[in-house]
């Protein structure tokens, strides 16, 4: 009896244990407990916070940017045209001079003497020419009366012609002497800025192939900017007769924008097949003299009619191998990968040719922390070119 009773108790205990386990299994099968839900919530990462801005939509004119150098329209190397000793330097290094202003003086005394000698020879030639002309006229009258030998008549006529030729030679000699005297006073052939004096007072200068450089002179205003444009820009803007109306802007190395406006002055007569570019020269006013030949210049060439465009900051553009993309933020604050086609820059922003529409929002800062289809926490900022921040869509 006792053995049977013990077996009954053991079986009852096993049944109770199994029932308890089943009840526990059923309890967990109906859902997560409040404790496990709280733990899961505490382990979930918060949304990534990034700067978001709306794209800029406005009317733009297409421009292409190039690098170039400033060039003087007139550049003159001042060299002596007559030999002699420099007796005066009449300018300050780097000064602005006008056309005709004196620069150097070469000792004029030998050339003054040469002018005096040529003047004397001219006076003698004039006297001789007058005498022979009178004698030839007398011979003409005597020949009519047959009162002079033919030989004497021919001599008188020949002497008159010879005297007239000598007179012309004397006149030319005097003119040459006067020109050489004028060369002793070296003046500015054009208005502009003069360089330093390479030869100073007391130096003896010569002419010809060994003539030394005295100084250089470059014109100031207007000034050229030379640059090379690609074949597409040439065909689009510069290959027609209205190239003078193509707007050209210039900016210096220390400027962020373009401070001067000019116009295309000339286009070269051939395209460089090696580089695929053609040389273009634009003209700019330089009344203040701030632009110097040789300075680096940023050139912006534009054309065509203004047209609507979408623009964004370059910082919002990512690179995926050979593709460019942005992260567009939808109404649920979810970042969406969007491939875009880039255009030119316009006032510091990049024109988007394809891929974005006006009113869309994109990630501006923190692009590397965002994954496609990820929910983000947008921080509304102002993109360059807008006046108010975008509104959070959440």
C-alpha positions in Angstrom: 0.0 0.0 0.0 2.7 2.4 0.9 4.6 1.7 -2.4 1.4 2.4 -4.4 0.7 5.6 -2.6 4.3 6.9 -3.2 4.0 6.2 -6.9 0.8 8.2 -7.1 2.4 11.2 -5.3 5.4 11.1 -7.7 3.1 11.1 -10.8 1.1 14.0 -9.4 4.2 16.1 -8.8 5.5 15.5 -12.3 2.1 16.6 -13.7 2.2 19.8 -11.7 5.7 20.6 -12.9 4.8 20.1 -16.6 1.6 22.2 -16.1 3.7 25.1 -14.6 6.1 25.0 -17.4 3.3 25.0 -20.0 1.7 28.0 -18.3 5.0 29.8 -18.4 5.3 29.0 -22.1 1.8 30.3 -22.8 2.5 33.5 -20.9 5.5 34.3 -23.0 3.9 33.3 -26.2 1.3 36.0 -26.0 3.9 38.9 -26.4 6.9 40.6 -24.9 6.9 41.4 -21.3 7.0 45.1 -20.2 10.6 44.5 -19.0 11.9 43.2 -22.3 10.2 46.0 -24.3 11.9 48.7 -22.1 15.3 47.1 -22.6 14.8 47.0 -26.4 13.7 50.6 -26.5 16.7 51.7 -24.5 19.1 49.9 -27.0 17.6 51.5 -30.2 20.0 54.2 -31.7 18.5 57.7 -32.0 18.1 59.2 -35.5 21.2 60.8 -37.0 21.0 64.6 -36.8 22.1 66.4 -40.0 21.8 69.8 -41.6 19.0 70.0 -44.2 18.2 72.8 -46.6 15.8 73.3 -49.5 17.3 73.6 -53.0 17.5 77.0 -54.6 15.4 77.7 -57.6 16.0 80.8 -59.6 16.8 82.1 -63.1 20.4 81.9 -64.1 22.6 82.6 -67.1 25.1 79.8 -68.1 28.7 80.6 -67.5 32.0 78.9 -68.0 35.1 79.7 -65.8 38.7 79.8 -67.1 42.1 80.9 -65.9 44.1 83.5 -67.8 46.7 86.2 -67.6 46.5 90.0 -68.0 48.4 91.5 -70.9 49.1 95.1 -71.8 47.7 96.3 -75.1 50.9 98.2 -75.8 54.3 97.1 -74.6 57.3 99.1 -75.8 61.0 98.5 -75.2 62.7 101.9 -75.1 66.1 101.8 -76.9 68.3 104.7 -78.1 68.1 105.6 -81.8 71.3 107.7 -81.8 74.6 107.0 -79.9 75.8 109.3 -77.2 76.0 110.0 -73.5 72.9 110.0 -71.3 72.7 113.4 -69.6 69.3 113.1 -67.9 66.7 110.6 -66.7 63.4 112.4 -66.6 61.0 110.0 -64.9 60.6 108.1 -61.6 60.7 104.3 -61.6 57.2 102.9 -62.0 55.6 106.2 -62.7 52.6 106.8 -65.0 53.5 108.8 -68.0 51.6 110.3 -70.9 52.4 110.0 -74.6 55.1 112.6 -75.4 56.5 112.9 -71.9 60.3 113.0 -71.8 62.1 109.9 -70.5 65.8 110.3 -71.3 68.1 112.9 -72.8 71.2 112.0 -74.8 73.9 114.7 -75.1 72.5 116.8 -77.9 75.6 119.0 -78.6 77.1 116.9 -81.4 73.7 116.8 -83.1 73.2 120.5 -82.8 76.5 121.0 -84.5 75.5 118.6 -87.2 72.3 120.5 -87.8 74.3 123.8 -88.1 76.7 122.2 -90.6 73.8 120.8 -92.6 72.1 124.2 -92.5 75.3 125.8 -93.9 75.6 123.3 -96.7 71.9 123.9 -97.5 72.6 127.7 -97.7 75.5 127.1 -100.1 73.5 124.7 -102.2 70.7 127.3 -102.4 73.1 130.0 -103.6 74.7 127.7 -106.1 71.3 126.7 -107.4 70.2 130.3 -107.8 73.3 131.2 -109.7 73.2 128.2 -112.1 69.4 128.8 -112.7 70.1 132.4 -113.7 73.0 131.3 -115.9 70.8 128.7 -117.6 68.1 131.2 -118.3 70.7 133.6 -119.9 71.9 130.8 -122.1 68.4 130.1 -123.2 68.1 133.8 -124.5 71.5 133.7 -126.2 70.7 130.5 -127.9 67.6 132.1 -129.5 69.9 134.7 -131.1 72.5 132.1 -131.9 74.9 134.1 -129.8 76.2 131.2 -127.7 78.0 128.0 -128.6 76.0 124.9 -128.2 78.7 123.4 -125.9 78.5 126.4 -123.6 74.7 126.2 -123.6 74.8 122.5 -122.6 77.3 123.3 -119.8 75.0 125.9 -118.3 72.0 123.7 -118.4 73.9 120.8 -116.8 75.3 123.0 -114.1 71.7 124.2 -113.3 70.4 120.6 -113.0 73.4 119.6 -110.9 72.9 122.5 -108.5 69.2 121.6 -108.1 70.2 118.0 -107.2 72.7 119.2 -104.7 70.1 121.5 -103.2 67.8 118.5 -102.6 70.7 116.5 -101.1 71.5 119.4 -98.7 67.8 119.6 -97.7 67.8 115.9 -96.9 71.0 116.1 -95.0 69.5 118.9 -92.8 66.3 117.0 -92.3 68.3 113.9 -91.2 70.4 116.0 -88.8 67.2 117.5 -87.3 65.7 114.0 -86.9 68.8 112.7 -85.1 68.8 115.8 -82.9 65.2 115.0 -82.0 66.2 111.4 -81.1 68.4 112.8 -78.3 65.2 113.6 -76.4 63.6 110.2 -75.8 59.9 110.5 -75.1 57.1 108.1 -74.2 55.6 106.7 -77.5 52.3 105.7 -75.6 50.7 106.5 -72.4 51.2 104.0 -69.6 53.4 102.9 -66.7 57.2 103.0 -67.1 59.5 100.5 -65.6 62.9 101.3 -63.9 65.7 103.0 -65.7 68.1 100.4 -66.9 70.7 103.0 -68.0 71.5 106.1 -65.9 73.2 109.4 -66.3 76.8 109.2 -67.6 76.4 105.9 -69.5 77.3 105.9 -73.2 74.8 104.2 -75.4 75.0 102.9 -79.0 72.6 102.0 -81.7 71.8 99.0 -83.9 71.8 95.4 -82.8 73.8 96.3 -79.7 71.5 99.1 -78.6 70.9 98.7 -74.8 67.5 98.6 -73.2 66.8 101.8 -71.5 63.4 100.9 -69.9 60.1 99.4 -70.8 56.6 101.0 -71.1 53.3 99.3 -70.9 49.8 100.8 -71.5 47.5 100.7 -68.5 43.9 101.2 -69.7 42.3 99.3 -71.2 44.0 96.0 -70.6 43.7 92.5 -72.1 43.0 89.2 -70.4 44.1 86.2 -72.4 42.7 82.7 -71.8 42.0 79.4 -73.6 38.5 78.2 -74.0 37.3 74.7 -74.9 35.8 73.8 -78.2 32.3 73.6 -76.9 32.4 77.1 -75.4 33.8 78.4 -78.7 31.1 76.8 -80.8 28.3 77.8 -78.4 29.2 81.5 -77.7 32.2 82.7 -79.7 31.9 81.3 -83.3 29.4 83.9 -84.5 29.5 87.6 -85.3 27.9 88.7 -82.1 30.8 87.6 -79.9 31.3 91.2 -78.8 28.0 91.0 -76.9 29.1 87.9 -74.9 29.5 89.0 -71.3 32.9 88.4 -69.8 33.8 88.9 -66.1 37.2 89.1 -64.4 38.3 88.4 -60.9 41.7 88.6 -59.3 43.4 85.9 -57.2 42.5 87.8 -53.9 38.8 88.2 -54.8 36.0 85.7 -54.2 33.8 87.1 -57.0 34.2 88.9 -60.3 34.8 92.6 -59.9 35.1 93.8 -63.5 33.0 93.4 -66.6 34.5 93.4 -70.1 33.9 92.2 -73.6 35.6 89.8 -76.0 38.1 91.6 -78.2 39.5 88.9 -80.4 39.5 85.1 -81.0 42.5 83.3 -82.4 42.4 82.1 -86.0 42.9 78.4 -85.2 42.1 75.8 -82.6 45.0 74.0 -80.9 44.3 70.3 -81.9 46.6 69.1 -79.1 44.8 70.8 -76.2 41.4 71.3 -77.9 41.3 74.9 -76.9 41.5 78.3 -78.7 43.0 81.5 -77.4 40.6 84.3 -76.6 41.4 87.9 -75.6 39.0 90.1 -73.6 39.3 93.8 -73.0 38.7 95.4 -69.6 38.8 99.0 -68.4 41.6 99.7 -66.0 41.2 103.4 -65.1 42.4 102.9 -61.6 45.6 101.1 -62.7 45.0 98.2 -60.3 45.4 95.6 -63.0 49.0 94.9 -64.0 50.2 92.8 -67.0 51.1 89.3 -65.9 48.6 89.0 -63.0 46.6 85.8 -62.7 43.0 86.3 -63.7 39.8 84.3 -63.2 37.6 84.7 -66.3 33.9 83.9 -66.5 32.4 83.7 -70.0 28.6 83.6 -70.3 26.0 83.5 -73.0 22.5 82.6 -73.9 19.2 83.8 -72.4 18.5 83.4 -68.6 16.6 80.2 -67.8 15.2 78.6 -64.6 17.5 76.3 -62.7 17.9 74.4 -59.5 21.1 75.1 -57.5 22.7 73.6 -54.4 25.9 73.8 -52.4 28.8 71.7 -53.6 29.1 70.4 -50.0 25.8 68.5 -50.5 27.2 66.5 -53.4 28.6 63.0 -52.9 30.7 60.8 -55.3 29.8 57.2 -56.0 32.5 56.0 -58.4 31.8 57.9 -61.5 28.4 59.2 -60.3 27.4 62.2 -58.4 24.5 62.0 -55.9 22.7 63.8 -53.1 20.5 62.6 -50.2 17.0 63.9 -50.6 14.9 64.1 -47.4 11.2 63.1 -47.9 8.2 64.0 -45.8 8.9 61.2 -43.4 12.4 62.5 -42.8 13.9 59.5 -44.6 17.0 60.0 -46.7 16.7 58.9 -50.2 19.7 58.3 -52.6 19.3 60.5 -55.7 21.8 60.6 -58.7 22.2 64.0 -60.1 23.8 65.6 -63.2 26.0 68.7 -62.4 26.1 71.9 -64.4 28.2 75.0 -64.0 28.7 77.2 -60.9 26.6 80.3 -60.5 27.3 82.7 -57.6 28.9 80.0 -55.5 26.3 77.4 -56.1 26.2 74.4 -58.4 23.6 74.2 -61.1 21.8 70.8 -61.1 21.0 69.9 -64.7 19.0 66.7 -63.8 17.9 64.9 -60.6 16.3 67.5 -58.4 13.1 69.5 -58.4 12.3 72.9 -56.8 11.1 72.6 -53.3 12.9 69.4 -52.4 15.1 69.2 -49.3 18.6 67.7 -49.3 21.3 66.9 -46.7 23.8 69.7 -46.6 26.2 68.7 -43.8 26.8 65.2 -42.5 26.3 63.4 -45.8 28.8 60.7 -44.8 26.8 59.7 -41.7 23.6 59.0 -43.6 22.6 55.8 -45.2 19.9 55.4 -47.9 16.3 54.9 -46.5 17.5 55.9 -43.0 15.3 58.1 -40.8 17.2 61.2 -39.8 16.7 64.1 -37.5 16.8 67.2 -39.8 18.3 70.4 -38.6 16.9 73.2 -40.8 19.6 75.5 -42.2 19.8 78.2 -44.8 21.5 77.3 -48.1 23.5 80.0 -49.8 21.1 82.0 -51.9 18.0 81.6 -49.7 16.8 83.9 -47.0 14.9 81.6 -44.6 15.6 78.1 -43.2 13.4 75.2 -44.3 10.7 73.8 -42.1 10.9 70.4 -40.4 8.4 68.1 -42.1 8.0 66.0 -39.0 
